[in-house]
Amino acid sequence: MKAILNYGAGDLRLESIPVPQAQDDQVLLKVLACGICGGEYKLAKASNGATPAAAGIIPGHEIIGEVVQSATDTLPAGTRVAVSPNYSCGLCEACRTGHLYLCVNRPKRTAEIGGGYADYALVYPGQCYALPDDLETLDAAITETLACCLHGVEKVNIQPGERVLIIGAGANAQLFVQIARIRGASFVMVVDNLKDRTEMALSLGADMAVDAAEQDPLAASPLLSNGADVVIVNRGRPEAVTDAVNWCASSGRVLCYGVPPAGIPAPIEPHLLWKKEVSVVGSRSYGTSFGASLALIASGRIQVRPIITRVVALDETIDALRTPQASIKTVIVPSA
């Protein structure tokens, strides 16, 4: 089969390797689609700090596949599934306190196990969620991304009537706009300097879009004169976190969803946290929202097709990883 293997910082190779062999407790999938996570673009950077690997690792965790081989009757061959990448040990402290997505013993991806940047992938039955017959494969490829966004919104608990400000207008932000609307937000503003992205956000339910370099977001609307009840950071820049705290209303909440790389601090004025009683929380992955994500996409309540602005084949994937700015959301379709 063909697969993209990562051997370290910027060292990505399209290779031909054997189809993995499923053990009794595994499911062999033909990969139908795999989304490129925003964080995976760093794989193509020679300066990303990754340690060179003698044996390549197949990236890709946003997998939609068709069952080829399975030992369980609930997943017969031909079943299309969305794959939850969270596979926990159940024994570590994180698992035993209900935070399975923070498991410290997650199986490592290798050339044999996992990774959707390939023609085939091995997963476990518990990771597989059968797709409704009428759900298109490409739309299902956003399931994991939406699940993470749903989890983030749970952390800041958007309430009906609240005002939401979203920093950044990438794929996740487009989903946050729609989730905020579903949860009853009375006003949603997106802050970004890319017109195509802000226009999409407006088409998906945002009330206003602002380029902060040209206009103070809080001065742009009287509804935000005292700040936003919830500010969601989707930008990996330290100053975005600073802005989020400054733009947050008293007793508001800040969600750090997109963050700078490890080791880069963000300046926050503690006096503001005290004065306004702002809560700042982080969110990564998801807990129990994968099934809800799939249901929302299947119902049409969350629009995902507009967000998918680039579809590539496996042999186009390395080039796609080197050009993140060319797309809001890219999905790999190996058969394309």
N, C-alpha and C positions, 0 to 999 in steps of 0.2 A: 504494500500500500504506500501511498505518498503521505508524507507528514512534514511539518515544520518542526525542526529541532533547535533548541536554544542551548548553545555551548558556553554562554557567558556574555559579558557586556558587549552588546552589539553583534554578537556572532550567531546569526540565524541562518539555518541552511534547510533547503528543501531536499529531502532525501527519500529514497525508497527503502522501506524496512518491512519485515514480516508482519502479517496481520497478527495481533495479539491473540493468545489462546485463553479462553474463558475457563476458570476453575468452577467447581460446583456451586460456589456462592457468588458468582459473578454473572454479569450480563454483557454480552458483546453487542455493541451498537454500530450500525452504519451511520456515520455522522451526516445529518441532513443540513444542518446549519450550526454556526457557532459565532456568537457575537464577540467583537473585540472590546474588551473592557478598557476604559480610559487609562487605567494604570499600566496596561500591557504595552502601550506605545513606548514606554521607557526601555523595553527589551531591545529596541533597535538602536539605542544610544550607546556609543562606545564608552561613555563616561558614567554609566549608571551604577558603577560600584559592584556589579555582580562578580562573583568568583568564577573563573573559568572551570568548566566541568568536562571531565574526560568522557563521560557518557551523556549524551544530549537528553534534554527534557522537553516533552511536548507541551506547549502552553495551551491555554484555552479552557475556561471553566463555564462558559455560557452555552451549554451543549443542548441541541435538539437532535434526537436520533431515532432510528428505526431498529427495533429488536431483531437481531439476527440469530442469536443463540441465548437461551435462558433455561434455567433449571426450575423455574416456578411457573405454575399454570396461570398465574395472574398476569404474566407478561409473555404471551405467546409471540412467536415470530411474526413480524409485520406490524406490531404495535408501535405507534409513534409516541415518543415520550420527551418530556422536558426533564432535564437532569439537575437536581439540586447538588451543587458541589460540596455542601456541608455534609461530611461523613465523620461523626464523632466517635470517640472511644467509649464514652459512657462511664469512665472510671476516674478521670482527672477532676480536680476541684471545680473547674469551670463547668464541666458536664454535670457534676452532682449538685451544683447550685442552679441548674436550669439554663445555663448559658452555653448551650451546645456549640454555637457558632464560634465560640472563643476557645474551643478545645485545643490543648497544646500538643495533642498526639495525632493530629490529622495525618492520614497517609500522604506521603510525599509523591508528587507526580514524577513519573519516569517515562522512558520510551515505551514501557510495557503497560503502564497503568494510567488511565485518564488522559486528559488533554484533547480538546476538540479541534485543534489545528491539524487534523488528519482525516483519512478516509474512514477509519474505524477507531472506536474507543471502548475501553473496559470500564464498567461501573458496577455498583451494587444495587440489588433490587430496591432497597429502601430509599435510594436516591431518585427513583424513577416515578414520574407523575404522568399518567396516560393523557394524551391530548384529546379533546373533543373532536369528533370526526369532521366538524365543519370549521375548525380553527386552522388557518393557514400556517404552514411551517415557519415562514419568515416572521410572522407576527409573534409566534411563540418564542422566538429567539430573544425577546426582550423580557421574558419571565424573571430571570435571575436579577436583572437590573432593577426592575420594578419592585421585586421583593425587598431589595436593599433599601429602596426609597421608602417603601411602606414602613419598614422597621425604623428608619430615621424619623419619620413623622410621628410614629408612636412615642419616640423618645421626647419630642417636644410637645406632643399632644395638642395639635391645632384644634381649637374650639370654634363652634359656629359664631360668626360675627367678627372673628379676629382678623387683623390686618397682617399680611404676610409679605415679606420682602425677600427676594431670592437673588443672591449674588452669583452671576454667571448664567449662561443660557445654553449650556451643552445638553447632551441627551438626558442626563439625570434631572437637570433643572426643568426640562420640558415635562417630565413626569411629575416633579414636585408641583408644578403649576396645576396640573389636573387633579392631583390628590388633594391639594389645598381646597380646590373648588368642591370636590366631593364631600369634604369634611365641613363645608359651610363657611369658608373664609369670605368675608365681605369685600375684601380688596386684596389684590395680588399684584405686586410690582416686581419686574425683573430688571436687574442692572447688568448691562453688558454693552460692549462697544462694537459688536458685530451685527450688522443690520439684518442679515438673513436669519440669524438666530433669534433676534428680538421679534422680528416679524412672525416667526413660527410660534413663539411664546404667546403673542397676542392672538394668533389664530386658534390656539389651544386653550385660551381662557384667561390669560393675564389681562388685567385692566390697563396697565401702563408699562412702558419700557423706557428706561433712562440710561444714557451714557454718563457715568459719574464723572468723567473727565470734562464734560461740558455743563453738567447741571447737578446740583446737590439733590440727591433723591428725596430728602425730607422736605425740601423746598418745592419739589415738583408737584406735590399734591397736598391739599389741606388735610387730607385724611391721615397723612403721615407727619403732620407738624410736631407731634409729640413722640414720634418713633413708631416702629412696627412691633406688634406683639410677638411675632416670631420672625427671626432672620435665619435663613438657610445659606450656608457658605458652600458654594460649589467650585470655588477657585483655589488652586494650589499655591496661593501667594500669601505670605505672612500678613501683608497690609489688609487683606480681605477680612481676616479675623478681627483686626483692629477696627475696621469700618463697621463690621457687624455689631460689635459692642456699642460703638458710638451711635449707630442707627437704631438700636433696640430701645423700645419704650420701657418705662418703669414696670417692674415685675415681669418683663418679657423673657423670652428664651432664645438662645443662639444655638443652632445645630452646626457643628463642624463636621461636614460630610466630605467635602473636598479639602485636602490639607496639604501643606508643604511637605517635602521629604523629611525623613527623620533627621534630627539634629538641628533643624532650623526653627528658632523660636519666633513667636509673634508677640509684639508689644501690646499689652493690655493694661489700661490704667486701673489698678485695684480700687481706687476711690470711686470710679464709675460703677463697678460691680457692687460696691457697698451702697452707694447713693441710690442707685436704681433697682437694687436687688435683682440683678440680671443673672440668670442661670445659663451656664455654658456647658454643653454636653457634646460628646462625640458619638459617632455611629459608624459601624463597619459591619458588613455582611447583614444577616437577618436571623431571626429566631424561628418563628412559626408562620411567617407570612408568604412562604413560597406558594402554597395552595391558593391563598387568597389572591396572589398576583396572577396566577394562571386563570382564575375565575373572572377577575376583572378584565383581563385582556379578551377572554372568550366572550364575555357579555357585551363588549364594545364600549363599556363605560370609560375605559382608558384607551385613548387612541395612540397606537404605536407605529403604524405604518408611515406617517409623515416624518417620524424621527429617523427612520432608516434611510439614509441618504446615499449609501454606497453599498453595493454587493460585489464581492470579489471571489474569485476562484482561489484554490490553494496556491497555485503558482503565481498569483498576484499579491499574496498576503504579505510577503516581506516588504514589497514596495509600499503597500498600504500602511504598514506599521511605521514607515519612515515619513509618512505624510499625514499626520493626525489632523492638521488644519484643513484638509480637503473634505472632511466629512463630519457631520454631527454624530451619527452612529453608523459604524461599518459592521456588516455581517458577512462572514465567510460561508459560502455554499460550495463544498468540495466538488460537486458535480457540475458547477457552472462553467 
